[in-house]
Amino acid sequence: MPLATNELVERAKRSFLPLSLCAATVLGIALFSTHYGVHASTVTASPLDDHSVAALTSLDTAMETLAARVTPAVVNIAVTSRGSEEETSAQGQQEVPPGFAQFFGQGGGMQAPQQPQLQHGIGSGVIISPDGYIVTNNHVVDGATQIKVTLHDRRVLTGKVVGVDKLTDLAVVKVNATNLPAISWGDSSKLQPGQTVLAFGSPFGYFQFSVTRGIVSAVNRPNPYSDDARKPGGYIQVDAAINPGNSGGPLVNAHGELVGINTFIISNDGSFAGAGFAIPAQIARATTAQLIAHGKVDHGYLGISMNDVTPDNAHFFNLPDASGAIVSQVTQDSPASRAGIQQGDVIHQLNGQPINNGSALQVAVSEDTPGTKIELGVLRNGKSMTVNITVGQFKANREVAQGHGEDSGLQSGKLGLSVSELTAETRQQINAPDQLHGVVVQSVRPASPAEDAGLQPGDVILEVNRQPASSANQFLGEIHGNSAGKDLLLTVWSKGNVSYRTISPEAENQNG
């Protein structure tokens, strides 16, 4: 490189630093002045005009109108109930962290009380008629000894359980009032993923009359928490925030129609994580109508277990597509067995309408009144056939659809217990001999006549008033046949021993 060029380069290097510092100083002053408003030349952004945000403001106005229409029909439900012995016992064995003993009494650990303790819970509900009928979840009012309903105008009324349906987790509560703001039923079968919905309720039991907005994420979801395969699914999945305390609150569409009852969430920590689920109005409306009319629900029953048709299993059944319900088991002496339904049959139609999966069939049949005649489209080994069947009545558990009205006082709920058929599987679990015939006790309500008589889950009731009770039907028939106010004599097998137990039915079922 020529010397002149080298000198130019060195001069540039020597002059670059002070020039850079000077430039940085000037730039810093400019930034400082601008930031603190000293000789600032920037212009404050003006609000957007109405035309630019017309779509957003229109949406806001619509949502405000919708919320104002629905909120008066939403209620807060405060429940006092008795905790179960199992819950109380579990608490009695739990160690209290340091510093928290004051909340649980004296000592380092909680002592199990002799009697079940009162518990308090908060849920939500929705008024469906001006004369005070309210829909909520069964798990909100389960075991309630007292119910207080807070209306939107802040009035607090005493609620009474009209009836509950454990199979669908629905309940109806009645308050003594008139001219209440009510909400209309909508058609949940028309919901589509992406559709706007609003969820109402009392999140965490404290923030009453809250509303969240979201979309339908999916429809016809199965119940992931089901403890009984016969419980219908068909849930609406939404991303509108639902939290503890929202249970029983309404899910509405853009028209303000009741399309679902908020019921549960899927979450790792118990709070909303984007997946909330609601019982569709298709199920809730039919169930509610029966509870109001009769205090109980008679669910339709076919007597089959099902699996969904999938792309992986369709070819094993010679099916043209992956839709329908595969019959995996047929209960003996059930409506399905009497109609000739067989294991391996694929049900793809109900009364001429397509059945996409087992959940859809389950929901549809559970809504049918026992005795209803239906027509099933069946594929057997790839061949199409029609099967006519009369829907039976679901009776596997006497408290699954338990009534609280005056006409249901002699149900097993009157005794405070639930029973089911003594199956081969149950025999094995309780070590009952083959020659034993009766109904097995599934659960006993705390502080009930059944508990007073010493009955426990796993006991087998052989006779009622010395008459055989070898099936759930016979058991219920004997309970119904007992004169009001008279004691019952039960013959009970318990852990290998047989004894007689005298039990006095409750005069009025107040505990649920």
C-alpha positions as CSV (number, residue, x, y, z in Angstrom):
1,M,0.0,0.0,0.0
2,P,1.4,3.5,-0.9
3,L,2.6,5.7,2.0
4,A,-0.1,8.3,1.3
5,T,-2.7,5.7,1.6
6,N,-1.3,4.4,4.9
7,E,-1.3,7.9,6.3
8,L,-4.9,8.4,5.3
9,V,-5.9,5.3,7.0
10,E,-4.0,6.2,10.2
11,R,-5.5,9.7,10.2
12,A,-8.9,8.2,9.8
13,K,-8.2,6.0,12.8
14,R,-6.9,8.9,14.9
15,S,-9.9,11.1,14.0
16,F,-12.6,8.4,14.3
17,L,-12.7,8.2,18.1
18,P,-13.2,11.9,18.9
19,L,-15.7,12.1,16.1
20,S,-17.5,9.1,17.3
21,L,-17.7,10.4,20.9
22,C,-19.0,13.7,19.6
23,A,-21.6,12.0,17.5
24,A,-22.7,9.8,20.4
25,T,-22.9,12.9,22.7
26,V,-25.1,14.7,20.2
27,L,-27.2,11.6,19.7
28,G,-27.5,11.1,23.5
29,I,-28.6,14.7,24.0
30,A,-31.2,14.3,21.2
31,L,-32.6,11.1,22.8
32,F,-32.6,12.6,26.2
33,S,-34.4,15.7,25.0
34,T,-37.0,13.5,23.2
35,H,-37.5,11.1,26.1
36,Y,-38.1,13.8,28.6
37,G,-40.0,16.2,26.4
38,V,-37.3,18.8,26.0
39,H,-37.7,20.2,22.5
40,A,-39.5,16.9,21.5
41,S,-40.7,16.9,18.0
42,T,-42.8,13.6,18.1
43,V,-46.6,13.7,17.9
44,T,-48.9,11.8,20.3
45,A,-50.9,9.1,18.5
46,S,-54.6,10.1,18.2
47,P,-57.4,7.6,18.9
48,L,-58.7,5.6,16.0
49,D,-62.0,6.9,14.6
50,D,-65.3,5.0,14.9
51,H,-65.1,3.9,11.3
52,S,-61.7,2.2,11.8
53,V,-62.9,0.1,14.8
54,A,-66.5,-0.3,13.8
55,A,-66.2,-4.1,13.8
56,L,-64.7,-4.3,17.2
57,T,-67.1,-1.8,18.9
58,S,-70.0,-3.6,17.2
59,L,-68.8,-6.9,18.7
60,D,-68.3,-5.3,22.1
61,T,-71.8,-3.9,22.0
62,A,-73.3,-7.3,21.1
63,M,-71.5,-9.0,23.9
64,E,-72.5,-6.4,26.4
65,T,-76.2,-6.8,25.3
66,L,-75.9,-10.5,25.5
67,A,-74.3,-10.5,29.0
68,A,-76.9,-8.0,30.3
69,R,-79.7,-10.3,29.0
70,V,-78.4,-13.5,30.6
71,T,-76.8,-12.4,33.9
72,P,-80.1,-11.8,35.7
73,A,-81.0,-15.5,35.3
74,V,-77.7,-16.7,36.8
75,V,-77.6,-17.6,40.5
76,N,-75.0,-18.4,43.2
77,I,-75.7,-21.5,45.2
78,A,-74.2,-22.0,48.6
79,V,-74.5,-25.5,50.1
80,T,-74.0,-26.9,53.5
81,S,-73.5,-30.7,53.5
82,R,-72.2,-33.5,55.5
83,G,-68.8,-34.9,54.7
84,S,-68.5,-38.6,54.2
85,E,-66.8,-40.9,56.7
86,E,-64.1,-41.7,54.2
87,E,-63.2,-38.0,53.7
88,T,-63.3,-37.3,57.4
89,S,-61.1,-40.4,58.1
90,A,-58.6,-39.3,55.4
91,Q,-58.4,-35.9,57.0
92,G,-57.8,-37.4,60.4
93,Q,-54.7,-39.2,59.1
94,Q,-53.2,-36.1,57.4
95,E,-50.4,-34.3,59.0
96,V,-50.7,-30.6,59.4
97,P,-47.8,-28.5,58.1
98,P,-46.0,-26.3,60.8
99,G,-47.9,-23.1,61.5
100,F,-51.2,-24.5,60.2
101,A,-52.4,-26.4,63.3
102,Q,-54.4,-23.4,64.4
103,F,-56.8,-24.0,61.5
104,F,-57.5,-27.6,62.5
105,G,-57.5,-27.6,66.3
106,Q,-54.8,-28.4,68.8
107,G,-51.9,-30.7,68.2
108,G,-49.6,-31.6,65.3
109,G,-52.2,-33.7,63.4
110,M,-55.9,-33.7,62.9
111,Q,-58.0,-36.1,65.0
112,A,-60.8,-37.9,63.1
113,P,-64.1,-36.7,64.6
114,Q,-66.7,-39.2,65.7
115,Q,-69.4,-37.8,63.4
116,P,-69.1,-36.5,59.8
117,Q,-68.4,-32.8,59.8
118,L,-70.4,-30.1,58.0
119,Q,-68.9,-28.9,54.8
120,H,-69.6,-25.7,52.8
121,G,-69.4,-25.3,49.1
122,I,-70.3,-22.8,46.4
123,G,-71.6,-23.4,42.9
124,S,-73.7,-21.8,40.2
125,G,-77.1,-22.3,38.6
126,V,-79.5,-20.9,36.1
127,I,-83.2,-20.0,36.4
128,I,-85.2,-21.8,33.7
129,S,-88.7,-20.7,34.7
130,P,-90.2,-17.5,36.3
131,D,-91.7,-19.6,39.2
132,G,-88.3,-20.5,40.6
133,Y,-86.9,-23.7,39.0
134,I,-83.1,-23.7,38.8
135,V,-80.8,-26.1,37.0
136,T,-77.4,-26.9,38.4
137,N,-75.1,-29.9,38.8
138,N,-75.8,-32.8,41.1
139,H,-72.3,-32.6,42.5
140,V,-73.1,-29.0,43.6
141,V,-76.0,-30.0,45.8
142,D,-75.0,-33.6,46.6
143,G,-75.7,-34.4,50.3
144,A,-77.0,-30.9,50.9
145,T,-78.6,-30.2,54.3
146,Q,-79.1,-26.5,53.5
147,I,-79.1,-24.5,50.2
148,K,-79.0,-20.8,49.9
149,V,-79.6,-19.2,46.5
150,T,-78.4,-15.6,45.8
151,L,-80.2,-13.9,43.0
152,H,-78.8,-11.2,40.8
153,D,-80.7,-8.5,42.7
154,R,-78.8,-9.8,45.9
155,R,-81.8,-11.4,47.4
156,V,-80.9,-14.6,49.3
157,L,-83.6,-17.4,49.2
158,T,-83.8,-20.9,50.6
159,G,-83.6,-23.6,48.0
160,K,-85.1,-27.1,48.0
161,V,-83.8,-30.0,45.9
162,V,-86.6,-31.2,43.6
163,G,-84.6,-34.1,42.2
164,V,-81.1,-35.2,41.1
165,D,-79.8,-37.4,38.4
166,K,-76.4,-38.8,39.2
167,L,-76.0,-40.4,35.8
168,T,-75.9,-37.1,34.0
169,D,-74.7,-35.0,37.0
170,L,-77.8,-32.7,36.9
171,A,-80.1,-31.4,39.6
172,V,-83.1,-29.1,39.9
173,V,-83.5,-26.7,42.8
174,K,-86.7,-24.8,43.6
175,V,-87.0,-21.4,45.3
176,N,-90.2,-19.9,46.5
177,A,-90.5,-16.8,44.2
178,T,-92.4,-15.6,41.1
179,N,-91.6,-13.3,38.2
180,L,-88.0,-14.3,38.1
181,P,-85.8,-13.6,35.1
182,A,-85.5,-16.9,33.2
183,I,-83.4,-18.1,30.2
184,S,-84.7,-20.0,27.2
185,W,-83.3,-23.4,26.0
186,G,-81.3,-23.5,22.9
187,D,-80.5,-26.4,20.5
188,S,-77.1,-27.7,21.4
189,S,-77.2,-30.1,18.4
190,K,-76.6,-27.1,16.1
191,L,-73.3,-26.1,17.8
192,Q,-70.2,-26.1,15.7
193,P,-66.5,-25.8,16.6
194,G,-65.5,-22.1,16.3
195,Q,-68.9,-20.8,17.4
196,T,-68.9,-18.0,20.0
197,V,-70.2,-18.9,23.5
198,L,-70.4,-17.2,26.9
199,A,-70.0,-19.0,30.2
200,F,-71.5,-17.5,33.4
201,G,-71.1,-18.4,37.1
202,S,-69.2,-17.7,40.3
203,P,-65.5,-18.6,39.8
204,F,-63.9,-19.8,43.0
205,G,-67.2,-19.3,44.7
206,Y,-66.3,-15.7,45.4
207,F,-66.6,-13.7,42.2
208,Q,-70.4,-13.8,41.6
209,F,-72.1,-13.2,38.3
210,S,-68.9,-13.4,36.2
211,V,-68.9,-13.9,32.4
212,T,-66.2,-15.2,30.1
213,R,-66.2,-15.4,26.3
214,G,-64.7,-18.1,24.1
215,I,-65.5,-20.5,21.3
216,V,-66.8,-24.1,21.0
217,S,-63.6,-26.2,20.8
218,A,-65.3,-29.5,20.1
219,V,-68.6,-31.3,20.5
220,N,-69.7,-34.8,21.5
221,R,-66.7,-35.3,23.8
222,P,-66.7,-38.4,26.1
223,N,-66.4,-37.9,29.9
224,P,-62.8,-38.6,30.8
225,Y,-63.7,-38.7,34.5
226,S,-66.6,-41.2,34.2
227,D,-66.7,-43.9,36.8
228,D,-69.4,-45.8,35.0
229,A,-69.3,-46.6,31.3
230,R,-73.1,-46.2,31.1
231,K,-72.9,-42.5,31.9
232,P,-73.7,-40.6,28.7
233,G,-71.0,-38.3,27.3
234,G,-71.7,-35.9,24.5
235,Y,-70.0,-32.9,26.3
236,I,-69.4,-29.5,24.8
237,Q,-65.7,-28.5,25.0
238,V,-65.1,-24.8,25.2
239,D,-62.2,-22.4,25.8
240,A,-64.3,-19.9,27.7
241,A,-62.7,-19.8,31.1
242,I,-64.5,-22.1,33.6
243,N,-63.1,-22.4,37.1
244,P,-64.1,-24.1,40.4
245,G,-67.4,-22.5,41.4
246,N,-68.6,-22.2,37.8
247,S,-70.2,-25.7,38.0
248,G,-73.9,-25.5,37.3
249,G,-73.7,-22.2,35.5
250,P,-75.1,-21.6,32.0
251,L,-73.3,-21.8,28.7
252,V,-75.1,-19.7,26.1
253,N,-74.8,-19.0,22.4
254,A,-74.8,-15.7,20.6
255,H,-78.6,-15.5,20.9
256,G,-78.6,-15.8,24.7
257,E,-80.0,-19.3,24.6
258,L,-79.0,-21.9,27.1
259,V,-77.0,-24.5,25.2
260,G,-75.1,-26.2,28.1
261,I,-74.5,-26.5,31.8
262,N,-70.9,-25.9,32.8
263,T,-69.7,-29.0,34.7
264,F,-66.0,-29.7,34.8
265,I,-62.5,-28.8,33.6
266,I,-59.4,-30.7,32.7
267,S,-56.4,-29.2,34.5
268,N,-53.2,-30.3,36.2
269,D,-53.6,-27.7,39.0
270,G,-57.4,-27.5,39.4
271,S,-57.7,-24.2,37.7
272,F,-58.8,-23.5,34.1
273,A,-56.3,-24.4,31.5
274,G,-58.2,-23.9,28.3
275,A,-60.4,-27.0,28.4
276,G,-63.9,-26.6,30.0
277,F,-66.8,-28.9,29.5
278,A,-70.6,-28.5,29.6
279,I,-73.5,-30.8,29.5
280,P,-75.4,-30.2,26.3
281,A,-78.9,-28.8,26.4
282,Q,-80.0,-31.8,24.4
283,I,-79.4,-33.9,27.6
284,A,-80.0,-31.2,30.2
285,R,-83.5,-30.2,29.0
286,A,-84.9,-33.7,28.8
287,T,-83.4,-34.6,32.2
288,T,-84.7,-31.4,33.8
289,A,-88.2,-31.9,32.5
290,Q,-88.4,-35.4,34.1
291,L,-86.9,-34.1,37.4
292,I,-89.5,-31.4,37.6
293,A,-92.4,-33.7,36.6
294,H,-91.5,-36.8,38.6
295,G,-88.6,-36.0,40.9
296,K,-86.5,-38.6,39.2
297,V,-85.3,-39.7,35.8
298,D,-86.1,-43.0,34.0
299,H,-83.2,-43.5,31.6
300,G,-83.5,-45.7,28.5
301,Y,-81.4,-48.9,28.5
302,L,-80.4,-51.4,25.9
303,G,-77.9,-53.6,27.8
304,I,-74.8,-53.3,25.6
305,S,-71.3,-52.2,26.0
306,M,-69.7,-50.4,23.0
307,N,-66.5,-49.3,21.4
308,D,-66.2,-46.7,18.6
309,V,-65.4,-47.7,15.1
310,T,-61.9,-46.4,14.2
311,P,-59.8,-46.5,11.0
312,D,-57.7,-49.2,12.8
313,N,-60.5,-51.6,13.6
314,A,-63.0,-50.9,10.8
315,H,-61.6,-53.5,8.4
316,F,-62.0,-56.3,11.0
317,F,-65.7,-55.8,10.7
318,N,-65.9,-55.3,7.0
319,L,-67.0,-51.7,7.3
320,P,-66.9,-49.1,4.5
321,D,-65.9,-46.3,6.8
322,A,-64.9,-45.5,10.4
323,S,-68.2,-44.6,11.9
324,G,-70.6,-46.4,14.1
325,A,-70.6,-48.2,17.5
326,I,-69.3,-51.8,17.9
327,V,-71.1,-54.0,20.4
328,S,-68.5,-55.5,22.6
329,Q,-70.8,-57.1,25.2
330,V,-74.5,-57.9,25.5
331,T,-76.1,-58.2,28.9
332,Q,-78.1,-61.4,29.4
333,D,-81.9,-60.9,29.5
334,S,-81.6,-57.3,28.4
335,P,-83.6,-55.5,25.7
336,A,-80.7,-55.9,23.3
337,S,-80.3,-59.7,23.9
338,R,-84.0,-60.2,23.5
339,A,-84.0,-58.3,20.2
340,G,-81.1,-60.5,18.9
341,I,-78.2,-58.0,19.1
342,Q,-74.9,-59.9,19.1
343,Q,-71.4,-59.2,20.1
344,G,-69.5,-57.8,17.1
345,D,-72.6,-56.1,15.6
346,V,-72.0,-52.5,14.4
347,I,-74.8,-50.1,15.0
348,H,-74.6,-47.3,12.5
349,Q,-78.2,-45.9,12.5
350,L,-80.9,-45.0,15.0
351,N,-84.4,-44.5,13.6
352,G,-82.9,-43.8,10.2
353,Q,-80.4,-41.3,11.5
354,P,-76.6,-41.9,11.3
355,I,-74.8,-42.9,14.5
356,N,-71.2,-41.7,14.4
357,N,-69.9,-43.3,17.6
358,G,-71.0,-45.1,20.8
359,S,-71.3,-41.8,22.8
360,A,-73.9,-40.5,20.3
361,L,-76.0,-43.7,20.6
362,Q,-75.6,-43.7,24.4
363,V,-76.9,-40.1,24.7
364,A,-79.8,-40.7,22.4
365,V,-81.0,-43.9,24.1
366,S,-80.6,-42.5,27.6
367,E,-83.1,-39.8,26.6
368,D,-85.7,-42.3,25.4
369,T,-88.5,-43.2,27.8
370,P,-88.5,-46.8,28.8
371,G,-90.9,-48.7,26.6
372,T,-90.1,-46.6,23.5
373,K,-89.8,-48.7,20.3
374,I,-86.7,-47.8,18.2
375,E,-85.2,-49.1,15.0
376,L,-81.4,-49.8,14.8
377,G,-79.5,-50.1,11.6
378,V,-76.9,-52.9,12.1
379,L,-74.0,-54.2,10.1
380,R,-73.2,-57.9,10.9
381,N,-70.2,-59.3,9.2
382,G,-70.6,-56.6,6.6
383,K,-74.2,-57.3,5.9
384,S,-76.9,-54.7,6.6
385,M,-79.9,-55.5,8.7
386,T,-82.6,-53.8,10.8
387,V,-83.3,-54.6,14.4
388,N,-86.5,-53.4,16.2
389,I,-86.0,-53.1,19.9
390,T,-88.0,-51.8,22.9
391,V,-86.0,-49.6,25.2
392,G,-85.7,-50.8,28.8
393,Q,-85.2,-48.9,32.0
394,F,-81.8,-48.3,33.5
395,K,-81.8,-49.7,37.0
396,A,-78.3,-50.8,37.8
397,N,-78.0,-48.5,40.7
398,R,-81.1,-47.4,42.7
399,E,-79.6,-43.9,43.5
400,V,-78.4,-43.2,40.1
401,A,-81.7,-41.4,39.4
402,Q,-82.9,-40.7,42.9
403,G,-86.0,-38.6,43.4
404,H,-86.6,-36.0,46.2
405,G,-90.3,-35.4,45.5
406,E,-93.3,-36.7,47.6
407,D,-94.0,-39.5,45.1
408,S,-90.5,-41.0,45.4
409,G,-90.4,-41.4,49.2
410,L,-90.1,-45.2,49.2
411,Q,-87.1,-45.3,46.9
412,S,-83.9,-46.7,48.3
413,G,-82.8,-43.1,48.9
414,K,-85.4,-43.3,51.7
415,L,-83.0,-45.7,53.4
416,G,-79.9,-43.8,52.6
417,L,-78.2,-46.5,50.5
418,S,-77.7,-47.5,46.9
419,V,-77.6,-51.0,45.5
420,S,-76.6,-52.8,42.4
421,E,-76.9,-56.3,40.9
422,L,-74.7,-59.0,42.4
423,T,-72.5,-59.8,39.3
424,A,-69.8,-62.4,39.0
425,E,-67.2,-59.7,39.3
426,T,-68.7,-58.3,42.4
427,R,-68.9,-61.8,43.9
428,Q,-65.2,-62.1,43.4
429,Q,-64.5,-58.7,45.0
430,I,-66.5,-59.4,48.2
431,N,-65.9,-63.2,48.3
432,A,-69.6,-64.0,48.1
433,P,-70.5,-67.7,47.4
434,D,-72.2,-68.7,44.2
435,Q,-75.4,-69.8,46.0
436,L,-75.9,-66.3,47.4
437,H,-78.6,-64.3,45.7
438,G,-79.4,-60.6,46.5
439,V,-78.3,-57.1,45.8
440,V,-75.0,-55.6,46.9
441,V,-74.8,-52.3,48.8
442,Q,-72.8,-49.8,46.8
443,S,-72.8,-46.8,49.2
444,V,-74.3,-45.7,52.5
445,R,-75.2,-42.1,53.2
446,P,-73.8,-40.8,56.5
447,A,-76.3,-40.3,59.3
448,S,-79.0,-42.3,57.4
449,P,-81.3,-45.1,58.5
450,A,-79.0,-47.5,56.6
451,E,-76.0,-46.4,58.5
452,D,-77.9,-46.6,61.8
453,A,-78.7,-50.2,60.9
454,G,-75.0,-51.0,60.5
455,L,-75.1,-51.5,56.7
456,Q,-71.8,-51.0,54.9
457,P,-70.7,-51.1,51.2
458,G,-70.1,-54.7,50.2
459,D,-73.0,-56.1,52.3
460,V,-75.5,-58.2,50.4
461,I,-79.3,-57.7,51.1
462,L,-80.9,-61.1,50.6
463,E,-84.5,-60.4,51.7
464,V,-86.8,-57.5,52.5
465,N,-89.5,-58.4,55.0
466,R,-88.6,-62.0,54.6
467,Q,-89.3,-61.8,50.8
468,P,-86.5,-62.6,48.3
469,A,-84.6,-59.6,46.9
470,S,-82.4,-61.5,44.4
471,S,-82.5,-58.6,41.9
472,A,-82.5,-54.8,42.0
473,N,-86.1,-54.9,40.6
474,Q,-87.3,-57.2,43.4
475,F,-85.6,-55.1,46.0
476,L,-87.2,-51.9,44.8
477,G,-90.6,-53.7,44.6
478,E,-90.4,-54.8,48.2
479,I,-89.5,-51.3,49.3
480,H,-92.4,-49.8,47.4
481,G,-94.7,-52.4,48.8
482,N,-93.9,-51.5,52.4
483,S,-96.5,-49.4,54.2
484,A,-95.5,-45.8,54.9
485,G,-94.0,-45.3,58.3
486,K,-93.4,-49.0,59.0
487,D,-90.0,-50.5,59.7
488,L,-88.4,-52.9,57.3
489,L,-86.7,-56.2,58.2
490,L,-83.6,-56.9,56.0
491,T,-81.8,-60.2,55.8
492,V,-78.2,-59.2,55.3
493,W,-75.0,-61.2,54.4
494,S,-71.9,-59.4,55.6
495,K,-68.4,-60.9,55.4
496,G,-69.7,-64.5,55.6
497,N,-72.3,-63.9,58.3
498,V,-76.1,-63.6,57.8
499,S,-78.2,-61.5,60.2
500,Y,-81.5,-59.6,60.4
501,R,-81.4,-55.8,60.5
502,T,-84.4,-53.6,61.3
503,I,-84.4,-50.3,59.5
504,S,-86.7,-47.3,59.8
505,P,-87.2,-45.3,56.6
506,E,-86.9,-41.6,56.8
507,A,-90.2,-39.6,57.1
508,E,-88.8,-37.1,54.6
509,N,-85.7,-37.2,52.4
510,Q,-84.0,-34.0,53.2
511,N,-80.4,-34.9,52.7
512,G,-80.3,-35.9,49.1
